Amino acid sequence: MVTRSDESVLSRKSRDYISGKCDLISGQLGPTYHYDMKGYDGFIEAGSADFEKSHVNMAISKDFRVRPNQKLTLEPRMRAAICRTGCFRYTTNDRKASVNMQYAAISGRYPHEMMKSGDLKFGSPVRLVSNSESYGGVFFIVDLGEESAGFLDIDIEVPEACRLDVGYGEHLKDGVCRTSVRGFFCEIDLKAGRNTWLHTFRRFGCRYIQFFIHSSEATVHYAGLRPTLYPLKHKAYKSGNLLRETIYKVCQNTLQQCLHEHYEDCPWREQALYTMDSRNQMLCGYYAFGETQAARASLDLIAHGVRPDGLLMLCYPAGLDFPIPAFSCMYFVQMDEYIRYSGDTSLAEEYFGELETVMNTFHKKLQPEGVIENFYGKAPSGRNDYWNFYEWSATMNGHFAETDRRLECPINCFYSLAMQAFANICDALGKTDYAADLRERVAALNAAIGEFFYNPETRLFESFDCIHRGWYTVLTQSLAMLCGAAKGVDTSVMLQAMATNGSTEVGIDLVPNTLSMNAFRFDALLAVDREKYAPVILAELDRDYLYMLREGATTFWETINGADDFADAGSLCHGWSALPVYYYEILDPNGN
């Protein structure tokens, strides 16, 4: 027993954390916090007489286990630098500071106009004074120098009690952090005098932090972040190509910021564990860090997310969710690759029953046409709909509530890839008969995919049987090629589209792949002709990632569209986009 509690433990409601104000940062991250520096009464140092016996809550889960991976380290304060200063007044009456900060009337000032003393990098305390009667508050924004994830750390002195609104973000495209697109903020009530505080219950993912102080004067001793990092050893990639070495390092930082208690899709907006995202992160991490413990821990966690309908949850751990069937298929690929890079088969052995359950769920969807149907309607629990998502592109992003039966090429290709990976897992576990049965199923499925979805007139694979005909996607061609469904058909147009990510010489332009799904396209091309397509892949990676570097990236983006994607909520640090690590390693390990 490491620790325990019961009714004999004394407790009370916090006086400094304000209860009941539950403004969401995002649906995935949950509520932000509102803190009152005046509420703390020093109970840790002096004790308090108003603590009472605790109430036993039997509804709390008791499924606790020893953490299977390393603890995070708390790093020193970052060398935050003030990059913008000015005065402000709020022009809206919105209750949320995230909205008020976004639409505040701002009178920008050069730092020397606001700063009566101090250093932009907090080498000495910075004293800010408003020089405007119309704008009563002072604000400043700090640049952390690079995308980071950690805890808010402040040391701010004010002459009288006032409110401090804090916002954070990954860019300053709007002049301030884009706080209102979700709710990237917290509120702190400062007491008169010096306020020193480190908040360790909510991790910020950001490059910039802004501070709107509702006072005409403030002295800032420090305002910034203390990073929390998963212990990793960064491999030094030396190819003799400065661009690729730089891209590799930025990919490593992207992966670093997207790994904490488990793999995260992004540190800013969600901090969620997905199978598709984490597959890319694990695969790249085997090369970038030589690390397998975190991969094992996340695969272990995912295995506990088998739903009553036999699919995996969307995220882990989670409650209600919209499962993505294709993402359940990726778990088999992850497990297969984990065995390959670690040599450890014990995890697959432990969760073989769960693997069978998920695989049988797909087997049961097989139709007379020889392919499986999509997942639609209500789940057996009656609570959760299905999301037949493949990637963030036209026709491929699905809908949250699928109500109609369809036959879809991508899910069949993912199913084929999952069976192939599961067969490899079975071989590693000595279950050769099981592996042979899976491979027979793969051969039959691939033949049916080619028969049902391949259009000999366009020489391309249709994505769906009944909608969006004439809409062709690079991802569909890549998956069909990679899983083996294109065997025996004319692949010339497919290969053109895959090599150019959308363009062909026959007048058909396909919906291009996004960054996250390029692994399927690249792997399919390399399987066809490694010598021919390796230079094409390397040139594309150099081009796209140089573009992001030129735009100031210190971590790589969710999509090439950057911050303005997803209704102005595009992430600028997304673990699934670190793929250059893997392809530089296998295609250009020595700068060839």
Buried (B, 14 or more C-beta within 10 A) or exposed (E): EEEEEEEEEEEEEEBBBBEEEEBBBBEBBEEBBBBBBEEBEEBEEEEEEEEEEBEEEEEEEEEEEEEEBEEBEEBEBBEBBBBBBBBBBBEBEBEBBBBBBBBBEBBEBEBEEBBEEBEBEBEEBBBBBBEBEEBBBBBBBBBBBBBBBBBBBBBBBBEEBBBBBBBBBBBBEBEBBBBBBBBBBBBBBBBBEEBEBEBEEBBBBBBBBBBBBBBBBBBBBBBBBBBBBBEBEBBEBEBEBEBBBBBBBBBBBBBBBBBBBBBBBBBBBBBBBBBBBBBBBBBBBBBBBEBBEBBBBBBBBBBBBBBEBBBBBBBBEEEEBBBBBBBBBBBBBBBBBBBEBBEBBEBBEEBBEBBBBBBEBBBEBBEEBBBBBBBBEEBEEEEBBBBBBBBBBEBBEBBEEBEEEBBBBBBBBBBBBBBBBBBBBBBBBEBEEBBEBBBEBBEEBBBBBBEBBBEEEBBBBBBBBEEBEEBBBBBBBBBBBBBBBBEEBEBEBBBBBBBBBBEBEEEBEBBBBBBBBBBBBBBBBBEBEEEEBBEBBBEBBBEBBBEBBEEEBBBBBBBBEBBEBBEEBBBBBBBBBBBBBBBBBBBBEEEE
